């Protein structure tokens, strides 16, 4: 693999990995000075749509924070449609390892939202990576639910007849690629049987999960599946009066929960250090 890229906090920079040209941003200290939070965005997200959350997260936690736009999103290169129905697994196995290497991660935590949380869980459950010490999963999906698929169908109607396409065009160079890739995959009849619960039992690192009680894309059954299957330490934060984006809808509570989790994780790390 090529050597790590320089950590830049003043502007967008680019990663060329797995034949992809990916938009990236960083906040706070580089990986050789502090642990790193790696942000994995939702199904219609990108670097910009994290808004001010990464900067505030870096200031709150002292961690470096890194985010990238997956292929098809933001300013990253588009991808061929239709997307394969296992696109999240392919991202976790074929792209994310290269991204982590390119930023020179030494000790880090994966923080994913929605599709990004599923990708983070797949990575942790299928890859032995000593550099990844913890998981923060915001509104993860482990299987499909009728209400969630209905909400995704509603998004299709908003895109085709409402204002969603124009709103996405502000953040994605190719909104058609971003939307169709995600939406067509989820609404494909074959996707109804999509299920990644098996990865849960293979997660071996401390995990924090955050979910809005009123999330329209997934019920608390997703969290129950995690609680029932995981064997590593798990912390759960369910936010009332909150839907699918706790980091935006209840940013302070979400950042506080993450900061407390990371503080406890750092305490565990220090206890495991052998002094000779």
Order of alpha helices (4+ residues) and beta strands (2+ residues): beta-beta-beta-alpha-beta-alpha-alpha-beta-alpha-beta-alpha-alpha-alpha-beta-alpha-beta-alpha-alpha
